Amino acid sequence: MTLRQLPANLIIGAILVILVLGVALLSTIWTPYDHAALSISNKFQGPSFAHLLGTDQLGRDVVSQLMVAAGNSMVVAVTAVFIGGTIGTMLGLLASAKGGWVEDLVMRLSDLGFAFPALLFAIMLAAAFGPSLPNVVIAIAFINIPVFARVSRASANQIWTREYVFAARAAGLGKIAISRDHILPNIAAPVIVQATIEFALAILIEAALSYLGLGAQPPSPSWGRMLSEAQTLMYLAPQLAVYPGLAIVTAVLGFGLLGDGLRDISDPRLARER
Amino acid sequence: MIELKNMSVNLGIFSAVRGVDLVIKPGDRIGVVGESGCGKSMLALSIMGMVPDALSTVGSLIVDGQELIDAPESTWTAHRARTMSMIFQEPMAALNPLRRIGDIVAEPLLVHDGLGKSAARARVIDLFTEVGIPQPELRLRQYPHELSGGQRQRVLIALALACNPRLLIADEPTTALDANVALRITDLLVELAQERNMALLFISHDLGAVSRATRDILVMYGGDIVERGTTQQVLQEPAHPYTQGLIAARPQISQTATRRKRLPTIAGSVPALINLPKGCRFSGRCPRELAKCASTRPRAVTTDQGSTVMCHLFEGGTAQ
């Protein structure tokens, strides 16, 4: 497949994701200013060469804050989706391998997980255990477990009927060895696609929780909290709400499009139907 | 070594395999023939302990004096590869397309025999050489799609032989291969069985391959073993009307090319499991059917020639 044949959503998504990840990585080694440095005399500045996107109500550089916030957001999303995805995929593989009551139990528990709206559940956890980034990670990871359990079980059930799994059983491999060596590599594609889409949702949930004050605590910047702080200054400096909003849109759209694009190329039947 | 007594594979009240008695000893080479849907594969899977969950096996299946009919999966896992192993019909589908063939064959060695990586690799090279795969060191790193059909079947044979099983079940191993390659694979299986004093259960539609590969033969129809005996005896003097039909239905080049006669067939087709007749399962299709055939199940009787036939025609001792 040449570059030209790749679906447009994949290319646009990949560009946006690379942009966001690049900024996040850069923020770990360099930002124009210290993101937390106050300078009251410089507050509410408009865009200039010194401050590309101006400064906020406390005179902090907006670009620096957006960059560090991108890093925070990525760390939260990666860790949460990784933890939730690993546990969920393992549960799904287990359910598929064991069948019977184990499978029923895992699937009913995941139904239970789906019964709670994701954001509401995260708010509940954050309220119960206190607002902090690690708690946000735990909440998002927890929400992701049933999603991955479902995807991996459904894909794994298909693979279990393949003849090469039969041949592996005939060669004396147990269910765990077959799950590890034959099932997992073959369900990697749908799981990775799901992870990319869940990534977008994780960024959104992190922003929402921070907006509500349940996520990153000051002075650690977050797109969601920048948005909520700007809200009170809507008439004074509307641009301060636009920047973090655009950042969230860019990241969520990027991962969403990338996930869609990956699914299209991993399952050509879907792409042709559209 | 392996003994089946009155073993059946049931789906609810229906039997896919009905009351089979079979003893397999080291060095035995037993052919199983019959149309599709006669229970051949189900018989093979029951000996592997791999009957699908929806079906149940009843009766007795004894391996080395141990009753395995209701054994848990873990007991079977310990026996598979070492006591019995199996190769399949479709060599492309039976190899995971995402894994290198060297890794696939090394797996049972790592898991079952507890070999280290380099020891397993050396063993895989030996196995590849044994089953006639040229340049085994290079092949190790190839993926299934890079091999021809015959090579893939050889890889599967290597996989099945990895832990030195005492019984190899070959479920239509040559069906997906062209005639030349099929012949070579058949001969390879016989050679391996003889060298290793390994029992071979050879399931096939190809009567030619069966006569080449086996000493004894089971003819299955509708889950019953309708005729059994030495391969030579049964194929040369078939007693059961079904066996006679099977042998008559074999295409022969001279016949079709010169005389343009229609190939003889057995009328009708194998009935579905739920429609099988109560008595002799071949009743309804049998050209020599008696009045009692549809209602009474025939007993297995030994003919004067030494083969065992399950047919009312032979219940007096010889053909009536």
Interface residues (C-beta under 8 A of the other chain):
Chain A: G99 R162 E163 Y164 F166 A167 A168 R169 A170 A171 G172 L173 G174 K175 A177 D181 H182 P185 N186
Chain B: M48 M50 D53 E73 S74 T77 A78 H79 R80 A81 R82 S85 M86 I87 F88 E90 A93 A94 L95 N96 P97 L98 R99 D103 I104 E107 P108 V111 H112 L156 L159 A160 A162 C163
